[in-house]
Amino acid sequence: MNFSINREVLLTQLLNIQKGLPVKTSLPILYAIKFEVLEDHILLTSSNSDIAIQIMIDDPSLKVLQTGKAAIPGKFFIEIMRKINATYVEMALMEDKLLVIKADRSEFKLRLMDFDYYPEIDFLDLDDPIVIDSNVIKTIVRETNFATATNEKRPILTGVNFKYDDNHLYAVATDSYRLSQKNIKLRTHSKQFDIVIPNKSLEELSKILDSINEDIELYINPNKVLFKLNKIWFQTRLLEGNYPDTVKIIPTEFPVSIPFNKEDLLQAVERVSLLSPRDKETNYNIIKLNLNLDKVVEISSTNNEVGDALEEIIPNGDIKGESIKIAFSSKYLVEALKSLNSPEITLNFAGDIKPFVIKGKLDEESLHLILPVRMD
């Protein structure tokens, strides 16, 4: 194996392939990046227990003098590429045990791992893909993934439920205390599916998609899903089990609706929550919203140990309903508001102890729901 390539081109793809490297594993060979140098391109592969990534590099700067393959320790190799200042790097194998890296006046000799021990990664067979714009995937992850559960008490809730039916893609996330939902009409027809993708996998996929604007092909089987971009394959396992029927918990009637300027509400909530007490179960700051009979909206917090905070906020339009008094997690509301694009939003209340719904004028496909906290 002997080749040279533009350092920036290689580093960009190494930072993508890094997302498939394990933090901790019982199979040390997976700390390596599988490197396969062919006549006109390079294949990089990484894998952990959740995801597998394969990337093809066929940049014009690639000059292959000798083909070959190696298992290169990922962490050290990536750090070397980060620190090198040269425009081009040259790499060659020495007795199949060392990788010699040359860049201007720098030279590194990196001990390799045993390529033969690297497991064969079984990527999905490719047929009948679902084609989705990458921006749609990015939007879904941004508006739902934060609402997944972080603990493993109910593993199925640590992922986002993707359900396709009648040319609509429904994405739902909930941690039992809040819910985020996205409903998008797709331009391609496909067979029905109902899958749950782990939140960590979606987080890593979203980072890769940050610099990509193109269609993505999805290939699905009962155990895993493959996202196929132009030169990147991103495959993740799926969570097992049945996702709860969340439709039942979304109210259909709202006696009280209050429109707000999103930024005004967001800033007021963040200020009031500075002194708010923490809920014993979720450990999140609890605040109160009160719409009194003279149509004044107050947001407040009461903390016996620290102090109190109260702020009046002016609605951004006509209020529907008479009064409401409700307590909830400020963190949940802040995260929901930040995920929306609309400058104008509406809080829709079904009652003092019933879930309330956040909607944005420019986010018709999105819905966020928060369960209240009982007040003493």
For each residue, the residues with C-beta under 8 A, 3 or more apart:
1: 35 37 66 67 68 69 70 91 92 93
2: 64 65 66 68 90 91 92 93
3: 37 42 62 63 64 65 66 90 91 92
4: 61 62 63 65 88 89 90 91
5: 9 10 42 57 59 61 62 63 88 89
6: 9 10 59 61 87 88
7: 10 11 81 84 86 87 88 89 103
8: 11 12 87
9: 5 6 12 13 57 59 61 62
10: 5 6 7 13 14 57 81 89
11: 7 8 14 15 78 81 82
12: 8 9 15 16
13: 9 10 16 17 44 55 57
14: 10 11 17 18 33 44 77 78 81
15: 11 12 18 19 78
16: 12 13 19 53 55 208 232
17: 13 14 20 21 33 44 45 46 53 55 74
18: 14 15 21 46 74 78
19: 15 16 46 51 53 204 207 208
20: 17 45 46 47 48 51 52 53 204
21: 17 18 30 31 33 46 48 74 75
22: 25 30 31 48 49
23: 48
24:
25: 22 28 30 31 48 49
26:
27: 30 119
28: 25 31 113
29: 32 71 113 114 117 118 119
30: 21 22 25 27 46 47 48 118 119
31: 21 22 25 28 73 74 75 113
32: 29 71 72 73 74 112 113 118
33: 14 17 21 44 45 46 71 72 73 74 77
34: 43 44 45 46 69 71 115 118 121
35: 1 42 43 44 69 70 71 72
36: 42 43 44 45 69
37: 1 3 42 64 66 67 68 69
38: 41 42 43 64 67
39: 64 67
40: 58 62 64
41: 38 56 57 58 62
42: 3 5 35 36 37 38 56 57 58 62
43: 34 35 36 38 54 55 56 57
44: 13 14 17 33 34 35 36 53 54 55 57
45: 17 20 33 34 36 52 53 54 55 118 121
46: 17 18 19 20 21 30 33 34 52 53 74
47: 20 30 51 52 53 119 121
48: 20 21 22 23 25 30 51 52
49: 22 25 237
50: 198 200 201 236 237
51: 19 20 47 48 201 204 234 235 236 237
52: 20 45 46 47 48 121 123 233 235 236
53: 16 17 19 20 44 45 46 47 232 233 234 235
54: 43 44 45 121 123 232 233
55: 13 16 17 43 44 45 231 232 233
56: 41 42 43 231 232
57: 5 9 10 13 41 42 43 44 62 231
58: 40 41 42 62 231
59: 5 6 9 62
60:
61: 4 5 6 9 88
62: 3 4 5 9 40 41 42 57 58 59
63: 3 4 5
64: 2 3 37 38 39 40 67
65: 2 3 4
66: 1 2 3 37 92
67: 1 37 38 39 64
68: 1 2 37 93
69: 1 34 35 36 37 115
70: 1 35 93 96 99 112 115
71: 29 32 33 34 35 112 113 114 115 117 118
72: 32 33 35 77 99 110 112 113
73: 31 32 33 76 77 110 111 112 113
74: 17 18 21 31 32 33 46 77 78
75: 21 31 78 79
76: 73 79 80 110
77: 14 33 72 73 74 80 81 99 110
78: 11 14 15 18 74 75 81 82
79: 75 76 82 83
80: 76 77 83 84 101 108 110
81: 7 10 11 14 77 78 84 89
82: 11 78 79
83: 79 80
84: 7 80 81 89 101 103 104 106
85: 103 104
86: 7 89 103 104 106
87: 6 7 8
88: 4 5 6 7 61 103
89: 4 5 7 10 81 84 86 101 102 103
90: 2 3 4 101 102 103
91: 1 2 3 4 99 100 101 102
92: 1 2 3 66 99 100
93: 1 2 68 70 96 98 99 100 112
94: 97 98 99 100 109
95: 98
96: 70 93 112
97: 94 111 112
98: 93 94 95 109 110 111 112
99: 70 72 77 91 92 93 94 109 110 112
100: 91 92 93 94 107 108 109
101: 80 84 89 90 91 106 107 108 109 110
102: 89 90 91 106 107
103: 7 84 85 86 88 89 90 106 107
104: 84 85 86
105:
106: 84 86 101 102 103
107: 100 101 102 103
108: 80 100 101
109: 94 98 99 100 101
110: 72 73 76 77 80 98 99 101
111: 73 97 98
112: 32 70 71 72 73 93 96 97 98 99 115
113: 28 29 31 32 71 72 73 117 118
114: 29 71 117 118
115: 34 69 70 71 112 118
116:
117: 29 71 113 114
118: 29 30 32 34 45 71 113 114 115
119: 27 29 30 47
120:
121: 34 45 47 52 54 235
122:
123: 52 54 226 233 235
124: 219 220 221 224 225 226 235
125: 219
126: 129 217 219 226 228
127: 219
128: 190 191 219
129: 126 217 218 219 228
130: 164 186 188 190 217 218 219 220
131: 187 188 215 216 217 218
132: 136 137 169 186 188 215 216 218
133: 136 137 215 216
134: 137 138 209 212 213 214 215 216 229
135: 138 139 213
136: 132 133 139 140 169 184
137: 132 133 134 140 141 205 206 209 216 227
138: 134 135 141 142 206 209 210
139: 135 136 142 143 182
140: 136 137 143 144 160 169 171 182 184
141: 137 138 144 145 160 202 203 205 206
142: 138 139 145 206 339
143: 139 140 180 182 339 340 363 366
144: 140 141 147 148 160 171 172 173 180 181 182
145: 141 142 148 160 173 199 202 203 206
146: 173 180 335 339
147: 144 173 174 175 178 179 180 335 336 368
148: 144 145 157 158 159 160 173 174 175 199
149: 153 154 157 158 174 175 176
150: 158 175
151: 158
152: 155 158
153: 149
154: 149 157 158 176
155: 152 158 239 241
156: 159 196 239 240 241 242 243 244
157: 148 149 154 174 175 176 244
158: 148 149 150 151 152 154 155 198 199 239
159: 148 156 173 196 197 198 199 202 238 239
160: 140 141 144 145 148 171 172 173 196 197 199 202
161: 170 171 172 173 194 195 196 243 246
162: 169 170 171 193 194 195 196 197
163: 169 170 171 172 193 194 195
164: 130 168 169 170 186 190 191 192 193 194
165: 168 170 192
166:
167: 185 186 189
168: 164 165 183 184 185 186
169: 132 136 140 162 163 164 182 183 184 185 186
170: 161 162 163 164 165 181 182 183
171: 140 144 160 161 162 163 181 182 183 184
172: 144 160 161 163 179 180 181 182 243 246
173: 144 145 146 147 148 159 160 161 179 180 181 199
174: 147 148 149 157 177 178 179 180 244 246
175: 147 148 149 150 157 178
176: 149 154 157 371
177: 174 282 329 332 370 371
178: 147 174 175 329 332 336 368 369 370 371
179: 147 172 173 174 246 249 250 355 367 368 369
180: 143 144 146 147 172 173 174 336 339 366 367 368 369
181: 144 170 171 172 173 246 250 366 367 368 369
182: 139 140 143 144 169 170 171 172 365 366
183: 168 169 170 171 365 366 367
184: 136 140 168 169 171 365
185: 167 168 169
186: 130 132 164 167 168 169 189 190
187: 131
188: 130 131 132
189: 167 186
190: 128 130 164 186 193
191: 128 164
192: 164 165
193: 162 163 164 190 220
194: 161 162 163 164 243
195: 161 162 163 220 225 238
196: 156 159 160 161 162 238 239 241 243
197: 159 160 162 201 202 225 236 238 239
198: 50 158 159 201 202 236 237 238 239
199: 145 148 158 159 160 173 202 203
200: 50 203 204
201: 50 51 197 198 204 205 236 237
202: 141 145 159 160 197 198 199 205 206
203: 141 145 199 200 206 207
204: 19 20 51 200 201 207 208 234
205: 137 141 201 202 208 209 227 234 236
206: 137 138 141 142 145 202 203 209 210
207: 19 203 204 210
208: 16 19 204 205 211 212 229 232 234
209: 134 137 138 205 206 212 216
210: 138 206 207
211: 208
212: 134 208 209 229 232
213: 134 135
214: 134 229 230
215: 131 132 133 134
216: 131 132 133 134 137 209 227 228 229
217: 126 129 130 131 227 228
218: 129 130 131 132 225 226 227 228
219: 124 125 126 127 128 129 130 225 226 228
220: 124 130 193 195 224 225 226
221: 124 224 225
222: 238
223: 237 238
224: 124 220 221 235 236 237 238
225: 124 195 197 218 219 220 221 235 236 238
226: 123 124 126 218 219 220 233 234 235
227: 137 205 216 217 218 233 234 235 236
228: 126 129 216 217 218 219 232 233 234
229: 134 208 212 214 216 232 233 234
230: 214
231: 55 56 57 58
232: 16 53 54 55 56 208 212 228 229
233: 52 53 54 55 123 226 227 228 229
234: 51 53 204 205 208 226 227 228 229
235: 51 52 53 121 123 124 224 225 226 227
236: 50 51 52 197 198 201 205 224 225 227
237: 49 50 51 198 201 223 224
238: 159 195 196 197 198 222 223 224 225
239: 155 156 158 159 196 197 198
240: 156
241: 155 156 196
242: 156
243: 156 161 172 194 196 246
244: 156 157 174
245: 248
246: 161 172 174 179 181 243 249 250
247: 250
248: 245
249: 179 246 355 369
250: 179 181 246 247 355 357 367 369
251: 254 348 350 354 355 356 357
252:
253: 350
254: 251 257 320 321 348 349 350 356 357
255: 320 321 349 350 351
256: 291 319 320 321 322 323 324 348 349
257: 254 319 320 321 346 347 348 349
258: 291 297 315 319 320 321 346 347 349
259: 315 316 317 318 319 344 345 346
260: 264 265 313 315 316 344 345 346 347
261: 264 265 316 343 344
262: 265 266 337 340 342 343 344 345 360
263: 266 267 343
264: 260 261 267 268 313 314 316
265: 260 261 262 268 269 313 337 345
266: 262 263 269 270 334 337 338
267: 263 264 270 271
268: 264 265 271 272 299 311 313
269: 265 266 272 273 287 299 330 333 334 337
270: 266 267 273 274 330 334
271: 267 268 274 309 311
272: 268 269 275 276 287 299 300 301 309 310 311 330
273: 269 270 276 285 287 301 330 331 334
274: 270 271 309
275: 272 301 303 306 307 308 309
276: 272 273 285 286 287 301 302 303 309 330
277: 285 286 301 302 303 304 305
278: 283 284 285 286
279: 282 283 284 285 286 329 373
280: 283
281:
282: 177 279 329
283: 278 279 280
284: 278 279 329 330 331 332
285: 273 276 277 278 279 301 329 330 331
286: 276 277 278 279 301 327 328 329 330 373
287: 269 272 273 276 299 300 301 327 328 329 330
288: 298 299 300 301 302 325 326 327 375
289: 297 298 299 324 325 326 327 328 347
290: 297 298 299 300 323 324 325
291: 256 258 295 296 297 319 321 322 323 324 325
292: 295 296 298 323
293: 322 323
294:
295: 291 292 315 319
296: 291 292 312
297: 258 289 290 291 312 313 314 315 319
298: 288 289 290 292 310 311 312 313
299: 268 269 272 287 288 289 290 310 311 313
300: 272 287 288 290 308 309 310 311
301: 272 273 275 276 277 285 286 287 288 308 309
302: 276 277 288 308
303: 275 276 277 306 307 308
304: 277
305: 277
306: 275 303
307: 275 303
308: 275 300 301 302 303
309: 271 272 274 275 276 300 301
310: 272 298 299 300
311: 268 271 272 298 299 300
312: 296 297 298
313: 260 264 265 268 297 298 299
314: 264 297
315: 258 259 260 295 297 318 319
316: 259 260 261 264 344
317: 259 344
318: 259 315
319: 256 257 258 259 291 295 297 315
320: 254 255 256 257 258
321: 254 255 256 257 258 291 324 349
322: 256 291 293
323: 256 290 291 292 293
324: 256 289 290 291 321 349 351 352
325: 288 289 290 291 352 375
326: 288 289 349 352 353 356 372
327: 286 287 288 289 372 373 374 375
328: 286 287 289 332 333 356 370 371 372 373
329: 177 178 279 282 284 285 286 287 332 333 370 373
330: 269 270 272 273 276 284 285 286 287 333 334
331: 273 284 285 334 335
332: 177 178 284 328 329 335 336 370
333: 269 328 329 330 336 337 358 370
334: 266 269 270 273 330 331 337 338
335: 146 147 331 332 338 339
336: 147 178 180 332 333 339 340 358 368 370
337: 262 265 266 269 333 334 340 345 358
338: 266 334 335
339: 142 143 146 180 335 336 366 368
340: 143 262 336 337 345 358 360 362 363 366 368
341: 360 362 363
342: 262 345 360 361 362 363
343: 261 262 263 362
344: 259 260 261 262 316 317 360 361
345: 259 260 262 265 337 340 342 358 359 360 361
346: 257 258 259 260 358 359 360 361
347: 257 258 260 289 356 357 358
348: 251 254 256 257 356 357 358 359
349: 254 255 256 257 258 321 324 326 354 356
350: 251 253 254 255 354 355 356 357
351: 255 324 354
352: 324 325 326 372
353: 326 372 374
354: 251 349 350 351 372
355: 179 249 250 251 350 369 370 371 372
356: 251 254 326 328 347 348 349 350 369 370 372
357: 250 251 254 347 348 350 367 368 369
358: 333 336 337 340 345 346 347 348 367 368 369 370
359: 345 346 348 363 366 367 368
360: 262 340 341 342 344 345 346 363 366
361: 342 344 345 346 364
362: 340 341 342 343
363: 143 340 341 342 359 360 366
364: 361
365: 182 183 184
366: 143 180 181 182 183 339 340 359 360 363
367: 179 180 181 183 250 357 358 359
368: 147 178 179 180 181 336 339 340 357 358 359
369: 178 179 180 181 249 250 355 356 357 358
370: 177 178 328 329 332 333 336 355 356 358
371: 176 177 178 328 355
372: 326 327 328 352 353 354 355 356
373: 279 286 327 328 329
374: 327 353
375: 288 325 327
376:
